[in-house]
Amino acid sequence: MTIQELQEVLSLCSAQEVNGWFEVPEGRHPAVHLASNGVGLAINRIVKLRHLRGQVQVHTAREETYVFSIENAFACAFEDKDKRESRKAGFI
């Protein structure tokens, strides 16, 4: 992934820049998928992030902080809570 692709994802999930960090609105928290040397990692429920010189720093809803190289990111996903139908208990 490139910085430009990451910026497009931030635009799609309506992130706003505040003090150098991109803050993601509630209900739109993205996940970033990483891989390096055959090992994968998914960082879920990102609430804010910033990028500096090819490095990305993220904070999650679980109050975790991750730092990774943008080169290791290959996909991002986020929910659109406003368009998602409510889930019903049990089988349908």
C-alpha positions, 0 to 999 in steps of 0.5 A: 500500500502507498501513502496515497492509497491510505489517504483514499481510505481515510477519505472514504471513512470520513476521517478528519485531521486534528492536530496531525492525527486523522480521527475516524468517526464512531461506527466507521473504524477501519481495520488494516491488514499487514504481512511481512515474511509470510506472517500476517496481522490485522489491526482492528477498530482504529480510532486515529492514525498518522503517517510520518516518512513511510511509517504509520502509527495507529491507536485502537478502540482498545487503547492499543498503539501500533507502529508499522511500515506502510509497505507492509500494509496491503488492505484496509476495511471499515464498516458503514454503521449507518447503512448496516441493518441491525442484527437479530438474535438467533438464526434467520 
